[in-house]
Amino acid sequence: MLAAVAARTDAQHPVGALELQQVPRPRVADLPAHWTVVDVHAAALNHHDLWALRGVGLGQDQLPMVLGCDAAGTTPDGREVVVHGVIGGEGHGVGPQERRSILSERYPGTLAEQVAVPTWNLVPKPAELTFVEAACLPTAWLTAYRMLFTSARLSPGDRVLVQGVGGGVASAAITLAAAAGLEVVATSRDATKRARALQMGAGHAVEPGQRLPFRVDAVIETVGAATWDHSMRSVRPGGVVVVAGATTGDAAPMGLQRLFFTEVTVMGATMGSRADLEALVRMCVTTGLRPVVDSTFDLADAPQAMARLASGEHVGKVVCTVPHRT
Ligand SMILES: NC(=O)c1ccc[n+]([C@@H]2O[C@H](COP(=O)([O-])OP(=O)(O)OC[C@H]3O[C@@H](n4cnc5c(N)ncnc54)[C@H](OP(=O)(O)O)[C@@H]3O)[C@@H](O)[C@H]2O)c1
């Protein structure tokens, strides 16, 4: 079957390390008990794939590795499903002995015609969502959902700063927060993206580092060094900064004095639980909210899709589809 594979790692030119390859289909006989082979209809790209191609979190001994953490597809008995991409750790269907990993780290990922996962990881796809929309949810949208509602425990009327607009997590956070009745401020380096943030439901969109009209209850931080100081200056005393990524690195000083003096909480977040994913899917159905899709590509054009993600010009999710299935 066709798959987009990290054939090697390249810190400077990660997109060039991606190859389209024919790989063996997962065979039920080779899988652990209670795993299912899913026919992938759509698989969304994430910054995680670029990190992997750069060699971050993916060792030479794991190559070649099928990329991709997000998918929606059908099971052998015809059920439409969204794939929860976290495997191992407590409650993930493979037992507590197994160290937590995300698809494409230990097990082959979703940028292929088929992916094998623990049956426990399959969440029903509602008919209201297309496969492309559903495939956007399990990583970036799930992480944004968890940051806003499970980690920061934000409520309608609360104020939140989302650093960055263009990223998958950031655009999801803006959209989800606005739908939940939060007052959203977003930052972007790009005027067009700031305008998009307002369309997505942000009340305010400013340049990175710009003073906000008010202090916020929480910051959704995935940018890292470039925005960290602004995040710490923008959160109200007693507020929370939730961190799920560091696209620009983690070299910024922590600002410890401000941290302890204003009693700010800094929390980490990684992906979300299966229960978070089910709640997110329900939220999309009941509110009519849909993921922001930047562009879709055939799986055979995965290198172009990855180049689009690497360009930083995207707003929302870049998705690959398997022809004849969507
Ligand atoms: N912990 C988890 O479970 C989890 C899940 C998903 C993602 N992540 C991580 O979260 C991070 C974001 O990933 P993503 O896929 O959502 O998006 P991405 O494509 O990495 O987005 C980059 C974001 O950073 C901003 N940005 C980039 N360079 C900047 C700079 N020099 N100054 C200011 N802003 C800058 C961009 O905003 P503008 O272009 O609008 O300025 C954009 O919003 C990644 O590091 C990823 O690995 C973690």
The ligand as an SDF file (V2000), in Angstrom:
LIG
                    3D

 48 52  0  0  0  0  0  0  0  0999 V2000
    1.6810   18.6000   23.0710 N   0  0  0  0  0  0  0  0  0  0  0  0
    0.9200   18.1490   22.0970 C   0  0  0  0  0  0  0  0  0  0  0  0
    0.1660   17.2140   22.2450 O   0  0  0  0  0  0  0  0  0  0  0  0
    0.9700   18.8360   20.7920 C   0  0  0  0  0  0  0  0  0  0  0  0
   -0.0480   18.6470   19.8630 C   0  0  0  0  0  0  0  0  0  0  0  0
   -0.0020   19.3640   18.6760 C   0  0  0  0  0  0  0  0  0  0  0  0
    1.0600   20.2230   18.4430 C   0  0  0  0  0  0  0  0  0  0  0  0
    2.0540   20.3420   19.3680 N   0  0  0  0  0  0  0  0  0  0  0  0
    3.1720   21.2770   19.1670 C   0  0  0  0  0  0  0  0  0  0  0  0
    2.6260   22.5790   19.1640 O   0  0  0  0  0  0  0  0  0  0  0  0
    3.3860   23.4010   18.2720 C   0  0  0  0  0  0  0  0  0  0  0  0
    2.4450   24.0410   17.2810 C   0  0  0  0  0  0  0  0  0  0  0  0
    2.0830   23.0910   16.3330 O   0  0  0  0  0  0  0  0  0  0  0  0
    1.0000   23.3650   15.2290 P   0  0  0  0  0  0  0  0  0  0  0  0
    1.0550   22.2230   14.2910 O   0  0  0  0  0  0  0  0  0  0  0  0
   -0.2440   23.7610   15.8710 O   0  0  0  0  0  0  0  0  0  0  0  0
    1.4660   24.6660   14.5040 O   0  0  0  0  0  0  0  0  0  0  0  0
    2.7290   25.2480   13.7690 P   0  0  0  0  0  0  0  0  0  0  0  0
    2.5730   25.0880   12.3240 O   0  0  0  0  0  0  0  0  0  0  0  0
    3.9730   24.7960   14.4270 O   0  0  0  0  0  0  0  0  0  0  0  0
    2.3940   26.7500   14.1450 O   0  0  0  0  0  0  0  0  0  0  0  0
    3.3350   27.6020   14.4020 C   0  0  0  0  0  0  0  0  0  0  0  0
    2.7200   28.7420   15.1600 C   0  0  0  0  0  0  0  0  0  0  0  0
    3.7610   29.4740   15.6750 O   0  0  0  0  0  0  0  0  0  0  0  0
    3.6440   30.8340   15.2650 C   0  0  0  0  0  0  0  0  0  0  0  0
    5.0340   31.2360   15.0050 N   0  0  0  0  0  0  0  0  0  0  0  0
    5.9540   30.5510   14.3110 C   0  0  0  0  0  0  0  0  0  0  0  0
    7.1330   31.2210   14.3210 N   0  0  0  0  0  0  0  0  0  0  0  0
    6.9280   32.3450   15.0530 C   0  0  0  0  0  0  0  0  0  0  0  0
    7.7630   33.4440   15.4300 C   0  0  0  0  0  0  0  0  0  0  0  0
    9.0420   33.5100   15.0630 N   0  0  0  0  0  0  0  0  0  0  0  0
    7.2110   34.4020   16.1810 N   0  0  0  0  0  0  0  0  0  0  0  0
    5.9330   34.3380   16.5540 C   0  0  0  0  0  0  0  0  0  0  0  0
    5.0870   33.3240   16.2210 N   0  0  0  0  0  0  0  0  0  0  0  0
    5.5910   32.3400   15.4870 C   0  0  0  0  0  0  0  0  0  0  0  0
    2.7270   30.8590   14.0690 C   0  0  0  0  0  0  0  0  0  0  0  0
    1.8730   31.9620   14.1330 O   0  0  0  0  0  0  0  0  0  0  0  0
    1.6610   33.0040   12.9380 P   0  0  0  0  0  0  0  0  0  0  0  0
    2.1710   32.3730   11.6770 O   0  0  0  0  0  0  0  0  0  0  0  0
    0.2000   33.2230   12.9550 O   0  0  0  0  0  0  0  0  0  0  0  0
    2.4480   34.1920   13.3650 O   0  0  0  0  0  0  0  0  0  0  0  0
    1.8860   29.5770   14.2840 C   0  0  0  0  0  0  0  0  0  0  0  0
    0.7040   29.8590   14.9730 O   0  0  0  0  0  0  0  0  0  0  0  0
    4.4360   22.5020   17.6280 C   0  0  0  0  0  0  0  0  0  0  0  0
    5.6570   22.6970   18.2800 O   0  0  0  0  0  0  0  0  0  0  0  0
    3.8950   21.1040   17.8530 C   0  0  0  0  0  0  0  0  0  0  0  0
    4.9200   20.1540   17.9190 O   0  0  0  0  0  0  0  0  0  0  0  0
    2.0140   19.6740   20.5310 C   0  0  0  0  0  0  0  0  0  0  0  0
  1  2  1  0
  2  3  2  0
  2  4  1  0
  4  5  1  0
  4 48  2  0
  5  6  2  0
  6  7  1  0
  7  8  2  0
  8  9  1  0
  8 48  1  0
  9 10  1  0
  9 46  1  0
 10 11  1  0
 11 12  1  0
 11 44  1  0
 12 13  1  0
 13 14  1  0
 14 15  2  0
 14 16  1  0
 14 17  1  0
 17 18  1  0
 18 19  2  0
 18 20  1  0
 18 21  1  0
 21 22  1  0
 22 23  1  0
 23 24  1  0
 23 42  1  0
 24 25  1  0
 25 26  1  0
 25 36  1  0
 26 27  1  0
 26 35  1  0
 27 28  2  0
 28 29  1  0
 29 30  1  0
 29 35  2  0
 30 31  1  0
 30 32  2  0
 32 33  1  0
 33 34  2  0
 34 35  1  0
 36 37  1  0
 36 42  1  0
 37 38  1  0
 38 39  2  0
 38 40  1  0
 38 41  1  0
 42 43  1  0
 44 45  1  0
 44 46  1  0
 46 47  1  0
M  CHG  2   8   1  16  -1
M  END
$$$$
